[in-house]
Amino acid sequence: MSVSAVQPTLGRSTVPALARGPVLALAAAVGLLLLATSGRHGYFGDELYFLAAGRHLDWGYADQPPLLPLLARLMDTLAPGSLVVLRLPATLVTATGVVVAALLARELGGGRKAQVLVAATSAICPFLLGTGHYLATSTLDPFGWAVVTLLLVRWVRTRADGLLVWAGVVTGLTLNVKFLLLGFWLVAGVCLLAVGPRELLRRPMLWVGALIAAAAVAPTVVWQARNGWPQLDMNAAIAEEVTVGWGGRALFLPGALLGAGLLPGVVLLIYGVVRLLRSAELRPHRFLGWTTLGLAAVFLAIPGRPYYLAGMFPVCWAAAAVGVERVRPARWWRWVPTWPVYVVSAVVAVPLSLPVYPTSWVTVRPEIPGPAFAFAELGWPDTVAAIAGAYHRIPEPRRRHAVVVTEFYWEAAAVARYGPEHGLPEPYSGHRGYWTLGRPPETADTVLYLGTDPSVLRAHFTEVRRVGELPAGTGAMRPGTGLWLATGRTEPWETLWPRFRRFSI
């Protein structure tokens, strides 16, 4: 090994050439695969919600910043009803993420082999592939993290302070998708103070970038303040959801590791963290290794969802790939970063992440493994048709003053999307962010309610009776969901509607 191979990256004025051909080919393959599967199945529940929220544009929402609803509205305006166009930003971001991962390896001094290795790892990562199928906060947020880390790694090499301003711009955009990136900066700041380079924190352009980010996120922070900080209630609901339905803290790290991929993704993630912490070559970037561990500890304590760590995957993979390129791995694992293992991993990861099989398999053959959230893309038109059938059975005089209310926000969003073609009125829901999108008018004295628990109706209406069932095999619905008709409202909606509000599922 040459002496130059172990020199710290600090002060390098040049980087290896970009492995343009193979890296762009891998990015294009990911993009084409996502495009080919974009139109399969149907809308994901959150996508329906983004569309509904996009029809009520605001500076913020109870459960998120404003960028995703705005983006959903823009894409649906360009091509109404097109799943492919709605998901195009997710497709572009996921494919571009493959290139960003390769650029991270390049900035760390990685040549062609390292760049292709990290690009391939990103391309077959089950979490990145799976979330790339949807327009979702969990798709755009990790990409923002990856770009920010790329800008920081490049700054360490070049000391070009303009990069810190761009880091502020990217941070501002990403915080308008999800507030999670703030956690990265807080933990990274502590790690910079502890292990350096402390010079970064003294750069005026870093604080100019911080001001840009603060200005970009200020409107949604003001919205949160004026509405009682509902995001805090949302965070508590997510923690409860993780504890009850995601296996709690015990499954956080296993979930994060599995989300990184099969053997290549998991092994390179762990090896990358070790190299960031221990390699003399990567000493200037050690703060990123400690930031990864610090974020894992924070998300474990909250508790958070395993994919919250996904934004740190690319820089860890890049550090590992550079090590694999320069030092032959130990005999017991040197077979992992080889093309046969990547081919086998891709063959397994793609059907586990994307709907590349017949739609009927999701409900008719549930034993067939597939994408975890495929069920939430199916059944929405049939569900809304069932609601419409019950609605139109209400006698005409009463139907004129009837509204549709749902227990779960996905259900209301589905009615908002498919209801107009069935003659349904604007739906309402007290669940999560949908509660802020509007409340029933005071003229509404009859409620057609879709849900599992009608107790909130029985407390405030004189008569509540079950009037319908959902069709069998509707994968999007929860067990026990039924249709209830409530009449004889006893209180004005102004005082009644807050009692419908809830964040937990």
C-alpha positions as CSV (number, residue, x, y, z in Angstrom):
1,M,0.0,0.0,0.0
2,S,1.4,3.4,-0.9
3,V,2.0,6.1,1.7
4,S,-0.5,8.4,0.0
5,A,-3.2,5.8,0.4
6,V,-3.3,6.3,4.2
7,Q,-3.0,10.1,4.3
8,P,-6.0,11.9,5.8
9,T,-8.5,13.2,3.4
10,L,-8.1,16.7,4.8
11,G,-6.2,18.9,2.4
12,R,-6.7,16.8,-0.7
13,S,-7.3,19.2,-3.6
14,T,-8.4,16.5,-6.1
15,V,-10.6,13.5,-6.1
16,P,-10.6,10.4,-8.3
17,A,-12.6,10.6,-11.5
18,L,-16.3,9.8,-11.2
19,A,-17.1,6.3,-12.4
20,R,-19.7,7.9,-14.6
21,G,-20.7,4.9,-16.8
22,P,-21.5,2.2,-14.1
23,V,-22.8,4.7,-11.6
24,L,-25.2,6.3,-14.0
25,A,-26.3,2.9,-15.3
26,L,-27.2,1.8,-11.8
27,A,-29.1,5.0,-11.1
28,A,-30.9,4.6,-14.4
29,A,-31.8,1.0,-13.6
30,V,-33.3,2.1,-10.3
31,G,-35.2,4.9,-12.0
32,L,-36.6,2.6,-14.7
33,L,-37.6,-0.1,-12.2
34,L,-39.5,2.5,-10.1
35,L,-41.1,3.9,-13.2
36,A,-42.2,0.4,-14.3
37,T,-43.9,-0.3,-11.0
38,S,-45.2,3.2,-10.2
39,G,-48.6,2.5,-11.8
40,R,-49.2,-0.9,-10.2
41,H,-51.7,-1.3,-7.4
42,G,-53.1,2.1,-6.3
43,Y,-52.5,5.0,-4.1
44,F,-50.7,4.5,-0.7
45,G,-52.8,5.8,2.2
46,D,-50.4,8.6,2.9
47,E,-50.4,9.7,-0.7
48,L,-54.2,10.0,-0.6
49,Y,-53.7,12.2,2.5
50,F,-51.1,14.4,0.8
51,L,-53.5,14.9,-2.0
52,A,-56.3,15.9,0.4
53,A,-54.0,18.2,2.4
54,G,-52.9,19.7,-0.9
55,R,-56.4,20.8,-1.5
56,H,-56.2,22.7,1.8
57,L,-52.8,24.4,1.3
58,D,-51.4,25.9,4.5
59,W,-48.0,26.7,6.1
60,G,-48.2,23.6,8.2
61,Y,-50.2,20.6,9.3
62,A,-50.7,18.8,12.6
63,D,-48.5,15.9,11.5
64,Q,-46.0,17.4,9.1
65,P,-44.5,20.5,7.4
66,P,-46.1,21.8,4.1
67,L,-43.8,20.7,1.3
68,L,-45.3,17.2,0.6
69,P,-48.9,18.4,0.3
70,L,-47.8,21.2,-2.0
71,L,-45.7,18.8,-4.1
72,A,-48.6,16.3,-4.3
73,R,-51.0,19.1,-5.5
74,L,-48.5,20.2,-8.1
75,M,-48.0,16.8,-9.6
76,D,-51.7,16.0,-9.5
77,T,-52.4,19.3,-11.3
78,L,-49.9,18.4,-14.0
79,A,-51.5,15.0,-14.6
80,P,-54.7,14.5,-12.6
81,G,-55.1,10.9,-11.3
82,S,-51.7,9.7,-12.6
83,L,-49.8,7.6,-10.1
84,V,-46.7,7.6,-12.2
85,V,-46.5,11.4,-12.3
86,L,-47.5,11.8,-8.6
87,R,-44.6,9.4,-7.8
88,L,-42.1,11.0,-10.2
89,P,-40.4,13.1,-7.5
90,A,-39.8,10.0,-5.4
91,T,-38.5,8.1,-8.5
92,L,-36.0,10.9,-9.3
93,V,-34.9,11.4,-5.7
94,T,-34.3,7.6,-5.3
95,A,-32.3,7.3,-8.5
96,T,-30.3,10.5,-7.8
97,G,-29.5,9.1,-4.3
98,V,-27.5,6.3,-6.0
99,V,-25.3,9.0,-7.6
100,V,-25.0,10.9,-4.3
101,A,-23.8,7.8,-2.6
102,A,-21.1,7.3,-5.2
103,L,-20.1,11.0,-4.9
104,L,-19.7,10.4,-1.2
105,A,-17.3,7.6,-1.8
106,R,-15.4,9.8,-4.4
107,E,-15.1,12.6,-1.9
108,L,-13.6,10.2,0.6
109,G,-11.0,9.2,-1.9
110,G,-12.7,6.2,-3.4
111,G,-11.9,5.2,-7.0
112,R,-14.0,3.3,-9.5
113,K,-14.4,0.2,-7.4
114,A,-15.5,2.0,-4.3
115,Q,-18.0,4.2,-6.2
116,V,-19.6,1.3,-8.0
117,L,-19.7,-0.7,-4.7
118,V,-21.6,2.0,-2.8
119,A,-23.8,2.8,-5.8
120,A,-24.8,-0.8,-6.0
121,T,-25.4,-1.0,-2.3
122,S,-27.7,2.0,-2.5
123,A,-29.5,0.6,-5.6
124,I,-30.5,-2.7,-3.8
125,C,-31.2,-1.2,-0.4
126,P,-34.7,-2.5,0.5
127,F,-35.7,0.6,2.5
128,L,-34.6,3.0,-0.2
129,L,-36.2,1.0,-3.0
130,G,-39.4,0.4,-1.1
131,T,-40.0,4.0,0.0
132,G,-38.9,5.1,-3.5
133,H,-42.2,3.6,-4.7
134,Y,-44.2,6.3,-2.9
135,L,-44.4,10.0,-2.6
136,A,-43.7,10.2,1.1
137,T,-41.7,12.1,3.7
138,S,-39.7,8.9,4.3
139,T,-38.5,9.1,0.7
140,L,-37.4,12.7,0.4
141,D,-36.1,13.1,4.0
142,P,-33.2,10.6,3.7
143,F,-32.2,12.1,0.4
144,G,-31.8,15.5,2.1
145,W,-29.6,14.0,4.8
146,A,-27.4,12.3,2.1
147,V,-26.9,15.6,0.3
148,V,-26.1,17.5,3.5
149,T,-23.5,14.9,4.5
150,L,-22.0,15.1,1.0
151,L,-21.7,18.9,1.3
152,L,-20.0,18.5,4.7
153,V,-17.6,15.8,3.5
154,R,-16.7,18.0,0.6
155,W,-16.2,21.0,2.9
156,V,-13.8,18.9,5.0
157,R,-11.7,18.3,1.9
158,T,-11.9,21.7,0.2
159,R,-12.7,24.2,3.0
160,A,-15.0,25.9,0.4
161,D,-17.4,27.8,2.7
162,G,-20.0,28.2,0.0
163,L,-20.8,24.6,0.5
164,L,-22.0,25.4,4.0
165,V,-24.5,27.9,2.6
166,W,-25.8,25.2,0.3
167,A,-26.1,22.9,3.2
168,G,-28.3,25.5,4.8
169,V,-30.5,25.7,1.7
170,V,-30.8,21.9,1.6
171,T,-31.6,21.8,5.3
172,G,-34.3,24.4,4.9
173,L,-36.0,22.4,2.1
174,T,-35.7,19.1,4.0
175,L,-37.1,20.5,7.2
176,N,-40.2,21.5,5.2
177,V,-40.6,17.8,4.5
178,K,-39.9,16.5,8.0
179,F,-38.4,18.0,11.1
180,L,-36.0,15.1,11.6
181,L,-32.9,16.7,10.1
182,L,-32.8,19.1,13.0
183,G,-31.8,16.1,15.1
184,F,-28.8,15.4,12.8
185,W,-27.5,19.0,13.2
186,L,-27.9,18.9,17.0
187,V,-26.1,15.6,17.4
188,A,-23.5,16.5,14.7
189,G,-22.8,19.8,16.5
190,V,-22.0,18.0,19.8
191,C,-19.8,15.5,17.9
192,L,-17.9,18.3,16.1
193,L,-17.2,19.9,19.5
194,A,-16.0,16.6,20.9
195,V,-13.8,15.2,18.1
196,G,-13.6,18.1,15.5
197,P,-13.1,19.6,13.1
198,R,-14.2,22.4,15.5
199,E,-13.2,24.9,12.8
200,L,-16.4,24.1,11.0
201,L,-18.5,25.6,13.9
202,R,-16.5,28.8,13.7
203,R,-17.1,29.4,10.0
204,P,-19.5,32.4,9.4
205,M,-20.9,30.8,6.3
206,L,-22.2,27.9,8.4
207,W,-24.3,30.3,10.4
208,V,-25.4,32.1,7.2
209,G,-26.6,28.7,6.1
210,A,-28.3,28.2,9.5
211,L,-30.2,31.5,9.0
212,I,-31.3,30.5,5.6
213,A,-32.6,27.2,7.0
214,A,-34.3,29.0,9.9
215,A,-36.0,31.5,7.5
216,A,-37.2,28.6,5.3
217,V,-38.8,26.7,8.2
218,A,-40.0,29.8,10.1
219,P,-43.5,29.8,8.5
220,T,-44.3,26.2,9.5
221,V,-42.8,26.8,13.0
222,V,-45.1,29.8,13.4
223,W,-48.1,27.7,12.2
224,Q,-47.2,25.0,14.8
225,A,-47.0,27.7,17.6
226,R,-50.3,29.2,16.7
227,N,-52.0,25.8,16.7
228,G,-50.6,24.5,20.0
229,W,-47.6,22.5,18.7
230,P,-49.6,19.5,17.4
231,Q,-46.4,18.0,16.1
232,L,-45.5,17.1,19.7
233,D,-48.7,15.1,20.0
234,M,-47.8,13.5,16.7
235,N,-44.4,12.5,18.1
236,A,-46.0,11.0,21.2
237,A,-48.4,9.0,19.0
238,I,-45.5,7.7,16.8
239,A,-43.7,6.6,20.0
240,E,-46.8,4.7,21.1
241,E,-47.2,3.2,17.7
242,V,-43.6,2.0,17.6
243,T,-43.9,0.6,21.1
244,V,-47.1,-1.3,20.4
245,G,-46.9,-2.2,16.7
246,W,-43.3,-2.0,15.7
247,G,-41.8,-4.1,18.4
248,G,-40.5,-1.2,20.5
249,R,-36.9,-0.5,21.3
250,A,-35.9,-4.1,21.1
251,L,-36.4,-4.1,17.3
252,F,-35.1,-0.7,16.5
253,L,-31.5,-1.7,15.6
254,P,-32.5,-5.0,13.9
255,G,-35.0,-3.0,11.9
256,A,-32.5,-0.4,10.9
257,L,-29.9,-3.0,9.9
258,L,-32.5,-5.0,7.9
259,G,-33.6,-1.8,6.2
260,A,-30.0,-1.2,5.0
261,G,-30.1,-4.3,2.9
262,L,-29.2,-8.0,3.0
263,L,-25.6,-8.9,3.4
264,P,-23.9,-6.1,1.5
265,G,-26.0,-3.3,3.1
266,V,-25.7,-4.6,6.6
267,V,-22.0,-5.5,6.5
268,L,-20.9,-2.3,4.8
269,L,-23.0,-0.2,7.2
270,I,-21.4,-1.7,10.3
271,Y,-17.9,-1.7,8.7
272,G,-18.4,1.9,7.6
273,V,-19.2,3.1,11.1
274,V,-16.1,1.3,12.4
275,R,-13.9,2.9,9.7
276,L,-15.3,6.4,10.4
277,L,-14.5,5.9,14.1
278,R,-11.1,4.2,13.8
279,S,-9.4,4.9,10.4
280,A,-6.6,7.4,10.4
281,E,-7.4,8.2,6.8
282,L,-10.9,9.2,7.8
283,R,-9.9,11.1,11.0
284,P,-11.4,14.4,9.7
285,H,-14.8,12.7,9.2
286,R,-14.9,10.9,12.6
287,F,-17.7,13.2,13.7
288,L,-20.0,11.5,11.2
289,G,-19.3,8.0,12.8
290,W,-20.1,9.4,16.2
291,T,-23.1,11.2,14.8
292,T,-24.5,7.9,13.4
293,L,-24.1,6.3,16.8
294,G,-25.5,9.3,18.6
295,L,-28.6,9.4,16.4
296,A,-29.1,5.7,16.9
297,A,-29.1,6.3,20.7
298,V,-31.5,9.2,20.4
299,F,-34.0,7.3,18.2
300,L,-33.7,4.3,20.4
301,A,-34.6,6.4,23.4
302,I,-37.5,8.3,21.8
303,P,-38.4,5.5,20.5
304,G,-38.3,6.2,16.8
305,R,-38.9,4.2,13.7
306,P,-36.0,2.2,12.4
307,Y,-35.9,4.0,9.0
308,Y,-35.0,7.3,10.8
309,L,-31.4,6.3,10.5
310,A,-31.6,5.8,6.7
311,G,-30.1,9.2,6.0
312,M,-26.8,8.1,7.4
313,F,-26.6,4.9,5.4
314,P,-24.8,6.4,2.3
315,V,-21.9,8.0,4.1
316,C,-21.3,4.8,6.2
317,W,-21.5,2.7,3.0
318,A,-19.1,5.1,1.3
319,A,-16.5,4.9,4.1
320,A,-16.7,1.1,4.0
321,A,-16.4,0.9,0.2
322,V,-13.3,3.0,0.3
323,G,-11.8,0.6,2.8
324,V,-12.7,-2.4,0.7
325,E,-11.1,-0.9,-2.3
326,R,-7.8,-0.1,-0.5
327,V,-7.4,-3.0,2.0
328,R,-8.5,-6.5,1.1
329,P,-11.2,-7.6,3.7
330,A,-10.6,-10.4,6.1
331,R,-11.0,-13.9,4.7
332,W,-14.3,-14.6,6.6
333,W,-16.2,-11.7,4.9
334,R,-14.3,-10.8,1.7
335,W,-16.9,-12.7,-0.3
336,V,-19.6,-10.2,0.8
337,P,-18.7,-7.3,-1.5
338,T,-18.6,-9.4,-4.6
339,W,-21.0,-9.3,-7.6
340,P,-22.6,-12.7,-7.1
341,V,-23.7,-11.6,-3.6
342,Y,-25.1,-8.4,-5.0
343,V,-27.0,-10.2,-7.7
344,V,-28.6,-12.6,-5.2
345,S,-29.4,-9.7,-2.9
346,A,-31.0,-7.8,-5.7
347,V,-33.1,-10.8,-6.7
348,V,-34.4,-11.0,-3.1
349,A,-34.7,-7.3,-2.4
350,V,-36.7,-6.2,-5.4
351,P,-39.8,-8.4,-4.8
352,L,-39.6,-7.6,-1.1
353,S,-39.6,-3.9,-1.9
354,L,-41.6,-3.3,-5.0
355,P,-44.9,-4.7,-6.5
356,V,-43.4,-6.8,-9.3
357,Y,-46.0,-9.6,-8.9
358,P,-49.7,-9.9,-9.7
359,T,-51.9,-7.6,-7.6
360,S,-54.1,-10.5,-6.7
361,W,-51.3,-12.1,-4.7
362,V,-51.6,-9.5,-2.0
363,T,-55.1,-10.7,-0.9
364,V,-55.5,-14.0,-2.6
365,R,-52.1,-15.4,-1.8
366,P,-51.0,-13.6,1.4
367,E,-48.4,-16.2,2.1
368,I,-46.3,-14.8,-0.8
369,P,-43.8,-12.4,0.7
370,G,-43.9,-8.9,-0.7
371,P,-43.7,-5.2,0.1
372,A,-44.8,-4.5,3.7
373,F,-47.2,-1.8,2.8
374,A,-48.7,-3.3,-0.4
375,F,-52.0,-3.9,1.4
376,A,-52.3,-0.1,1.9
377,E,-52.4,0.5,-1.8
378,L,-55.4,-1.7,-2.5
379,G,-59.1,-1.6,-1.9
380,W,-59.7,2.2,-1.7
381,P,-62.2,2.4,-4.7
382,D,-64.2,-0.5,-3.4
383,T,-64.2,1.0,0.1
384,V,-65.5,4.3,-1.2
385,A,-68.1,2.5,-3.3
386,A,-69.4,0.8,-0.1
387,I,-69.6,4.1,1.7
388,A,-71.4,5.6,-1.3
389,G,-73.9,2.8,-1.2
390,A,-74.7,3.4,2.4
391,Y,-74.9,7.1,1.9
392,H,-77.4,6.9,-0.9
393,R,-79.6,4.6,1.1
394,I,-80.2,7.5,3.6
395,P,-83.6,8.9,2.9
396,E,-83.4,12.1,0.7
397,P,-84.6,14.7,3.3
398,R,-82.0,13.4,5.9
399,R,-79.3,12.9,3.3
400,R,-79.3,16.6,2.4
401,H,-77.9,17.2,6.0
402,A,-75.6,14.2,6.2
403,V,-71.8,14.1,6.3
404,V,-69.2,11.4,6.0
405,V,-66.8,11.1,9.0
406,T,-64.1,8.5,9.2
407,E,-62.1,7.1,12.2
408,F,-58.8,6.9,10.3
409,Y,-57.3,9.7,8.1
410,W,-56.5,7.4,5.2
411,E,-60.2,6.6,4.9
412,A,-61.2,10.2,4.7
413,A,-58.5,10.9,2.2
414,A,-59.8,8.0,0.0
415,V,-63.3,9.5,0.1
416,A,-61.9,12.9,-0.9
417,R,-60.2,11.2,-3.9
418,Y,-62.9,8.8,-5.1
419,G,-66.0,10.2,-3.5
420,P,-67.0,12.9,-6.0
421,E,-67.6,10.3,-8.7
422,H,-70.1,8.6,-6.4
423,G,-71.8,11.8,-5.4
424,L,-70.4,11.9,-1.9
425,P,-69.9,15.2,0.0
426,E,-66.6,16.4,1.4
427,P,-65.4,13.9,4.1
428,Y,-64.1,14.7,7.6
429,S,-61.9,12.9,10.1
430,G,-60.6,13.8,13.6
431,H,-57.5,11.7,13.0
432,R,-54.1,13.3,13.0
433,G,-53.7,16.1,10.5
434,Y,-57.1,15.6,8.9
435,W,-58.7,17.1,11.9
436,T,-57.4,20.6,10.9
437,L,-58.6,20.3,7.3
438,G,-62.2,21.2,8.3
439,R,-65.1,20.3,10.5
440,P,-68.7,19.4,9.6
441,P,-71.0,22.4,9.1
442,E,-73.6,23.2,11.7
443,T,-76.4,22.2,9.3
444,A,-75.1,18.6,9.4
445,D,-77.3,16.7,11.9
446,T,-76.6,13.2,10.5
447,V,-73.3,11.4,10.3
448,L,-72.3,8.3,8.2
449,Y,-69.3,7.0,10.2
450,L,-66.6,4.6,9.0
451,G,-64.7,3.0,11.8
452,T,-64.2,0.3,14.4
453,D,-65.3,2.2,17.5
454,P,-68.6,4.3,17.4
455,S,-68.4,5.2,21.1
456,V,-67.8,8.9,20.3
457,L,-71.0,8.9,18.3
458,R,-73.1,7.2,21.0
459,A,-72.1,9.9,23.5
460,H,-73.3,12.8,21.4
461,F,-76.1,11.5,19.1
462,T,-79.5,10.1,20.2
463,E,-79.4,7.2,17.8
464,V,-76.5,5.2,16.4
465,R,-77.0,2.0,14.3
466,R,-74.8,-0.1,12.1
467,V,-75.8,0.2,8.5
468,G,-73.2,-1.5,6.4
469,E,-70.1,-3.6,6.0
470,L,-67.0,-3.3,3.9
471,P,-66.4,-5.8,1.1
472,A,-64.4,-8.8,1.9
473,G,-60.7,-8.7,0.8
474,T,-60.4,-5.0,1.1
475,G,-56.8,-5.0,2.1
476,A,-56.6,-1.3,3.0
477,M,-59.1,-1.6,5.9
478,R,-58.5,-2.7,9.5
479,P,-60.4,-5.6,10.9
480,G,-63.8,-4.8,12.4
481,T,-64.3,-1.6,10.4
482,G,-68.0,-1.0,9.7
483,L,-70.4,1.8,8.7
484,W,-72.6,3.5,11.3
485,L,-75.4,6.0,10.9
486,A,-75.8,8.6,13.7
487,T,-78.7,10.9,14.0
488,G,-80.0,13.4,16.6
489,R,-76.9,15.4,17.3
490,T,-77.0,16.8,20.8
491,E,-74.3,19.5,20.7
492,P,-73.1,22.1,18.2
493,W,-70.1,21.0,16.1
494,E,-68.0,23.8,17.5
495,T,-67.9,22.0,20.8
496,L,-68.4,18.4,19.5
497,W,-65.6,18.3,16.9
498,P,-62.7,18.6,19.3
499,R,-63.9,15.3,20.9
500,F,-63.2,13.5,17.6
501,R,-59.6,14.5,17.6
502,R,-57.0,11.8,18.2
503,F,-53.4,11.0,17.0
504,S,-53.0,7.3,17.8
505,I,-54.0,4.6,15.3
